[in-house]
Amino acid sequence: MKNKIIIISLFLASMLWSCNTNTKENNATQPKQNMVTAKDILDNPEYLAISYGGYRQKTRDVQPTISELKDDMKLLAAMGIKLLRTYNLQLAQAPNILKAITELKKEDSNFEMYVMLGVWIDCKDAWTVQEPNHDIESEANADEVDRAVALAKQYPEIVKIIAVGNEAMVRWATSYFVRPNVILKWVTHLQALKNKGDLPKELWITSSDDFSSWGGGDLSYRTEDLEKLIKAVDYVSMHTYPMHNTHYNPQFWLIPNYEKNLSEEDQIEAAMQRAYKFAKNQYRAVKKYVESIDSSKTVHIGETGWATVSNGFYGENGSKATDEYKSGRYYELIRNWTNSAGISCFYFEAFDEQWKDAQNPQGSENHFGLINFKSEAKYAIWDLVDQGKFEGLTRDGKPITKTYNGNKNQLLKRVAVPPLKQ
């Protein structure tokens, strides 16, 4: 009888050990997505970031459907994107993105996508026939912030960052910019909600603005309120656009005399290297200033990109900057640098969007995407098509193919050498 009890005890112990082992193994294979925080994401090349709109039509009055958004999320995931940025909350797009991601997570527990939720900030009388009052904020800002708070509370497993304002402090945004004290007010408000427990304490708060707005250029931006803002945010999100500067600040772009005897291919490559260096220098200038105010704050890139088409300042009759080859080189250079340096980079942008300059189809603002209106991958991501990353996926019912039918020689015929420096 004693031996029988011992045998039964050993059998029960073995079963209990087996159950515990299986439980541990099952737990180990379960995704730990709701444990991921902004701190984990921002500096990790495993979490590639991108700016996302997803609008198909020439007006935002036509909102992407949940089905269309889900198709886009699948394409972004296939590109290795796990963090995307939205811009405003007045429309249905951002809440619908969160719904689409939630549905995809229910369909596939391993699906992983997080959001930097944009809060649009305006000055009084922005976008009206009245003269904008840049010293007073719009009454609509409070409701915009409230919408962000509600969504962050509803989707804490997805919303990891709130960005208060998009290029809202830079003075060339003449239609709507505000003073830093307005951004500071709302950042402080959101941080207070975190401290009270009304928002997740792991949620990070920032503002996404031009490098100059963060003290990386014009010294007149370096104010007491900006210093307070740097101390108030969880990190700094800065923008840099060498492509725009090929027109507005072209000295780095133009071919110097000592390069005029190089081959056209080498001249273009040298110009792209200078553009890449231009972006790095703007980043370093911001980082240096931010660290002089608060050495604990990291700096990441909230926007940078390179359009592929322009019939204006950046095209054939301008700086000759826009084409798929130069855009692809910039994408490669920026991604390699930021990934290796531990800088999160919200590349601008995922898809071409024709509402941005609806009256001018060839306007550069319509053509910053990595995928065009025809569901074709541009040169920057031809390699992903070759690798089969988009196999079985579609956009607007079309499979993802390569522009120029993947013929690089045909693409290069559209590439112009930058102008010579006079």
N, C-alpha and C positions, 0 to 999 in steps of 0.2 A: 504493500500500500504506500509506503514511504517513497519507494522508487517511482511509483506511478505519479505521485504528487510532484516529485522533482521533474519528471518528464513533462507533465502538463505545464508546470511553471516555466520551464525552459521554452516550451512551445509558445506560451503567451508572451514571454519576453521577446522572443524572436519576432512575433507578429507585431508587437508594439514598436520594436526597433525599425522594422520594415516600413511601418506606417509613417514614423517620424522621418525616416530617410526620404520617402516619397514626397512628404509634405515639404521638406527642405528643398528637394530638387524642383518641385512645382513652383515654390516661391521664388527660387533662383531664376526660373525661366519667365516669370511674370514681369511685364514691363513696369518700371518704377517711374513712370512719367510724372505722376503728381508729386514726386519728390524733387523733380528738376526745378531749379530756380534760375532767375536771371543771372545770378552770380555764377552758376554752373555753365550757362550758355555763352555769355559774353566774354569771349577770349578763347573759345573752344572751336577749332576748325571742323569738328564733327557736327557743328550746328551752323551750317551756312545760312546767311541771311539775305533777304531780297526785299525790295519795295514792290508792292502789289496793288493793282487797281482792278484789272479784270474786266473793264468795260469794253464792250464790243462795238457799240454804235457811236454815232457822232454827237450824241447827247447823253448826259447822265440821267436824263428822265427815264431812259430804258435801263433798268437795273439788271445785272446778271442774275439768273435764276440759281436756286440752290443746286440744281443738277449741273449747271455750267461751272459754278464755283467748285463743286466736287471734282469735276474733270480737271480743272486748273490745279487744285490741291494735289491730285495724283501726279500731274506732270511735274509740279515743283518738287514733290517728294522723290520722283525719279531722277531729278537733277541734283539730289542731295540736299535740298533746302529743308530746313527744319524750323526756321524763324522768319516770319514775314511781317512787314510793316504796313499799316493802314494809315489814313490821313484825316478822316473826319467822321463825325457821327450823326450829321444831320440827315443823311440818307440811309437806306436800308442795307447798303453794301456791307459795312463792318459787322453789324449783328448777324447778317446772313452768312458771312464767312465763318463766324464762330459756330453757327448752327451746322454749316457744312462740315467743319472739322469734327464736331461732336458726332455727327452721323457716321463719318468715316471711321472714327475711333470705335464706335459700336459695331461696325461691320468688320473691323480688323483691329484687335486689341493692340497690335504692334504698330499701328499707324501713329506717327509722331509729328505734330506741327504745333508751334507756339506763335504767339502774336505780340507785337509791339503796337499797342492801340494808340492811334493818333487822335489828339484833341485839337481841333481847329480853333485858333485864337485870332480875333480881329480887333481893330480899333473902332471907335464910334464912326458911323456913317461910311464904313468900308463898303466898296462895291455898289455905291449909290451915286446919284447925280450930285449929292452934296460933297463938299470938300471933306476928305477924311480928317478926323481929329486924332492925331497920333498920341496925344497926351491923355486921352480918355478911352477906356475900353468899350467894346460893344456889349450891350445888354444881353446878347445871345450867348456870351461866353459861359455864364453861370450854368445855363441849361446844358451846354456841351460838356462841361466838366461833370455834371450830375449824370449824364448818360454814360460817361466813361466809368464812373464809380459803380453804377448799377451793373454794367457788363463785367467789370473786373470781379465783382462779388458773385455774379451768376456763373462765370466761367473761370474760376481761379486756377484750374488745371491747364488752361490754355493761355490766358492773358498773363504775361510775365512782366511786361513793361508798359507804362503809360508815358507818352511823349506829349508834353504840353506845348503846343504850337509847332508850326512848320515854317521855318524861315520867317518867323513872326517878329524878330528883333532887328533884322537887317534893313538898313534904310533904303536900299534900292527896291524893296517891296512896297512901292509907293501907294498901292491901293489899300493896304491893310495893316502895315507894321505897327507894333506897339513898343512902348518903352520896357526895359527889363523889369521894372517894378511890377508890371502886370503879370509877367510869367512867374516872377518870384512869388507873388500873391497866391497863385494857384498851385504852384509846386509846394509851398508851405502848407496850404490847405490839405493837399493830398497826403503829405507826410504826417500831418496831425491826425488824419483819419487812420493811418497805419498805426500810429502810436496808441490810439484809442481802441484798436482792435476792430475798427469798422472796415478795414481793408487788410488783406494778408500782409504780414510784416515782411515777407520775402519779395513782395511786389516792388520793382524798382521804378523810380520816377526820374524823368529827364526832360529836356527840351531839345528839339532837333533843329539846328540852325547853321547858317553859313559860318565858315571858319572865322570871318572877321567879327561876327557877333560874339564869338567866344574869346575875343582879345588876341586873335592870332595875326592881325594885320593892323588896320587903322587904329592908332592909339586912342582916338576919341571914344571908342567903344569900351575902353577900360574904366568903368565907373564903379562907384561904391555899390550900387545895386547889382551890377554884374558879379562883383566879388561875393556878395551875399548869395546870389543865385548859384554860383559854383559850389559854395559850401552847402547849399540846400539840396541840390540834386544828388542822386545816387551815383551817377556817372555823367559824362559830357558826350553828347551826340553831335558831331560836327559834319558839315558838308564841304566837299571840294570838287570843283569842276574844271579841270584843265581845258576841256573842249570849249567851254564858253570863253575861256580866257585866250583861246587862239584868235579871237576877235578883239576882246576888250583889253587884253594885256599880252600882245603877240610876240614880244621880244624873245621869249623862250622857244617859240614855235617856228619862227622863220629860219630858213636854211642859211647859216653863216657862210661867208666867203670861203673859209678854209674847208668847207664840205662840198663846194659846188662841183668839184671834179669826181665826187663819189658816184657810184651807180645810183639809179633812182631807188632801187630797193634799199640800199644802205642809207640814203638820205631820209627815206621814210622811217626806217628803223631808228635812226639817230633822233628824229623828231619825236617819235613815240617814247623813247627813253627819256627825253627832256620833259615830256608831258607827265610821265610817271614820276620823275624827280620833283616836278612842280607840285604834284599832289602830296608826295611825302613831305616836302618842305612845309606845306601848309599844315599838315597834321602835326609835325614837330613843333611848329610855332605855337599852335594851340596847346599842345601838351606841355610845353615849357611854361607858358603863362599859367595854365590851370594848376600845375604843380607848385608854382610860386605862391598860389593862393591857398591850395589845399592839396598836399602831397598824397593824400589817400585816394584821390579821385582818379579813376581811369578815363581814358578818352577812346571812343570808338567812332566809326564812320557811319553816320546816319544816311548819307547819300553820296554816291559818286557814279558816274556813268558816261556813256559816249554814244551819241546818236549816229545812225547809219545813213540818214537822208537829210538834206537841207537845201532849200532853194533861196536861202537868205545868207546871213553872216558867215555860215560855216561851210557852205557848199562850194561849187565850182567857181562861182563869181565872188567868193569871199576868201576865207582862210584855207579852203580845200581840206578841211579836217574830217568831214563826214563820209564814211563809206564802211562797208562791213569788215574790210581787212583791218583798218585802223581801230575800229571798235573792238574787234576780236583780240587784237594785240593788247589794247588797254585792259580789257577784261582779264586776260591771262596774267599780265604784269601785276595788276591790282590784287587779284585773288591770290597769286603766289606770295606776294609780300604780306598781305594781311593775315593769311593763314599761318605763315611761318612766324610772324611777329606776335601772334595772339591778339589780333585786333578784329573785332567783329565789324563786318562791312555789309551794310544793306545796299547791295548793288541796285542801281536804278536803270532799268526795271525789268520785270518778268516778261511782260507782253506789250507790244505796241498798242497804243490807245488813241483813236482818232478824234475823240471829243476835245482834246486839249487845244487843237488849232483847227477846229472843224471847217473853217472857211478857207483853209490853205492845206490841202492834203499833203503837200511836200514840205510842210513846216517841220522843223527838227523836233519840236516837242511831241509830235505824233510817233516818233521813230526811235525811241530809246530802248525798246524791248529786245529781249533775246530771242523771242519768237514773234513773227510778223502776223499781219491780218489773215494771211492765207494758211496759217498753222504750219509755217515753215520755220525750222530752226536756222537762225543766222550763223554765220561763220564761227562766231565765238563758241558755239556748242555743237558744231558738226560732229565732234568726236563722240558726243553722247549718243547721237543717232547711230554712228558706226558701232558703238558698243552695245546697241540694242536696248538702251535704257527706256526708250519710249514704246517698246514693243507692246502692242495690244491697247495702247492708250490713244485717245483722240481729243481734239479740240474742235468744237462745233461740228462734230461728225467726221472730221478729217484726220487721218493719221499724220504724225509729225514727220515731215520729210525735210530735206536740206534745200536751202536757197541755191540758185544757180545749178540745180540738179547735182550739187556737190562738185561742180567743176571749178576748181580753184583758178585755172587760167582765165576762165570767163569772168570770174569775180575780179581778178587783178586788172582787167581791162578798164574797170571803173574807178581804179585807185589813182588819185592825183598826188603829185609831189607838192609839199607845202611851198609857198612863195619864197623867193630869195630875200634875204635881209638887204635893204638898201643902204 
